[in-house]
Amino acid sequence: MPRARVLVFAGSTRSGALSGKLAAIAAKELALLDADVSLISLSDYDMPIYNGDLEARAGTPEAARRLHAMMLAHRGVYIATPEYNASIPPLLKNTIDWISRMKGSADPFKSCVFALGSTSNGRFGGYRGLMALRQVLELGLGALVLPDQVAVSGAGTAFEEDGNLKDEKTGAMLRSSLRRLIAFAEADV
Ligand SMILES: Cc1cc2nc3c(=O)[nH]c(=O)nc-3n(C[C@H](O)[C@H](O)[C@H](O)COP(=O)(O)O)c2cc1C
């Protein structure tokens, strides 16, 4: 069976981003589980804020077309998101919005299966941002989003120097969600 192709990215491009740390450990664990992993940064897919006039004038930004193609080349997508005001950060929403505008071409939100994780220094680990992202993907775009998810609380001190999660239970939850993502990415669903 060919290895599951999984795309991984964080909803923040900040240097030292906590969500970036979760994306990095998810990518490492996926590779250990023998998936074919692409870890990308949204800083390489810079897009203007969505504006209908801009879209009518200039079409879809080149970065959105590249990321759309990147998603289509994978069967699984893992997104690690921060929480902004109990929701998803504008960078992530804007990125998803642009890609969702690429009508008439293959729809990566239908061809990919998604797994999500979040980070926050707070007690709930960005759980509200995670649920908001789930709503956008599931209700807004009809994507298959796996129920298994991990919300890393106290994220500023949750990672070891080598990037691993200090808390064994959280690490086990992450691996469990990634195993399921691989299983779905390999399945013909
Ligand atoms: C505009 C804004 C709103 C935020 N709202 C929340 C929030 O609702 N809950 C939370 O836990 N953290 C909140 N934070 C803190 C972020 O979770 C924190 O800055 C985090 O480190 C950003 O993610 P990153 O480390 O992946 O860049 C907010 C930060 C910003 C800038």
Ligand as a Chemical Component Dictionary entry (heavy atoms), coordinates in Angstrom:
data_LIG
# 
_chem_comp.id                   LIG 
_chem_comp.type                 NON-POLYMER 
_chem_comp.pdbx_formal_charge   0 
_chem_comp.three_letter_code    LIG 
# 
loop_
_chem_comp_atom.comp_id 
_chem_comp_atom.atom_id 
_chem_comp_atom.alt_atom_id 
_chem_comp_atom.type_symbol 
_chem_comp_atom.charge 
_chem_comp_atom.model_Cartn_x 
_chem_comp_atom.model_Cartn_y 
_chem_comp_atom.model_Cartn_z 
_chem_comp_atom.pdbx_ordinal 
LIG C1  C1  C 0 -5.713 39.065 18.988 1  
LIG C2  C2  C 0 -5.378 37.952 19.935 2  
LIG C3  C3  C 0 -6.379 37.290 20.577 3  
LIG C4  C4  C 0 -6.088 36.227 21.442 4  
LIG N1  N1  N 0 -7.115 35.541 22.023 5  
LIG C5  C5  C 0 -6.846 34.432 22.747 6  
LIG C6  C6  C 0 -7.905 33.603 23.241 7  
LIG O1  O1  O 0 -9.070 33.842 23.032 8  
LIG N2  N2  N 0 -7.560 32.498 23.964 9  
LIG C7  C7  C 0 -6.249 32.147 24.190 10 
LIG O2  O2  O 0 -6.007 31.132 24.824 11 
LIG N3  N3  N 0 -5.235 32.926 23.741 12 
LIG C8  C8  C 0 -5.503 34.041 23.030 13 
LIG N4  N4  N 0 -4.487 34.803 22.528 14 
LIG C9  C9  C 0 -3.115 34.439 22.858 15 
LIG C10 C10 C 0 -2.552 33.512 21.803 16 
LIG O3  O3  O 0 -3.065 32.222 21.990 17 
LIG C11 C11 C 0 -1.035 33.527 21.931 18 
LIG O4  O4  O 0 -0.555 34.801 21.536 19 
LIG C12 C12 C 0 -0.406 32.444 21.107 20 
LIG O5  O5  O 0 0.946  32.307 21.480 21 
LIG C13 C13 C 0 -0.500 32.739 19.608 22 
LIG O6  O6  O 0 -0.258 31.570 18.873 23 
LIG P1  P1  P 0 1.175  31.156 18.323 24 
LIG O7  O7  O 0 2.077  30.977 19.513 25 
LIG O8  O8  O 0 0.913  29.880 17.609 26 
LIG O9  O9  O 0 1.651  32.267 17.432 27 
LIG C14 C14 C 0 -4.747 35.867 21.681 28 
LIG C15 C15 C 0 -3.731 36.566 21.030 29 
LIG C16 C16 C 0 -4.024 37.583 20.160 30 
LIG C17 C17 C 0 -2.905 38.302 19.443 31 
# 
loop_
_chem_comp_bond.comp_id 
_chem_comp_bond.atom_id_1 
_chem_comp_bond.atom_id_2 
_chem_comp_bond.value_order 
_chem_comp_bond.pdbx_ordinal 
LIG C1  C2  SING 1  
LIG C2  C3  SING 2  
LIG C2  C16 DOUB 3  
LIG C3  C4  DOUB 4  
LIG C4  N1  SING 5  
LIG C4  C14 SING 6  
LIG N1  C5  DOUB 7  
LIG C5  C6  SING 8  
LIG C5  C8  SING 9  
LIG C6  O1  DOUB 10 
LIG C6  N2  SING 11 
LIG N2  C7  SING 12 
LIG C7  O2  DOUB 13 
LIG C7  N3  SING 14 
LIG N3  C8  DOUB 15 
LIG C8  N4  SING 16 
LIG N4  C9  SING 17 
LIG N4  C14 SING 18 
LIG C9  C10 SING 19 
LIG C10 O3  SING 20 
LIG C10 C11 SING 21 
LIG C11 O4  SING 22 
LIG C11 C12 SING 23 
LIG C12 O5  SING 24 
LIG C12 C13 SING 25 
LIG C13 O6  SING 26 
LIG O6  P1  SING 27 
LIG P1  O7  DOUB 28 
LIG P1  O8  SING 29 
LIG P1  O9  SING 30 
LIG C14 C15 DOUB 31 
LIG C15 C16 SING 32 
LIG C16 C17 SING 33 
# 
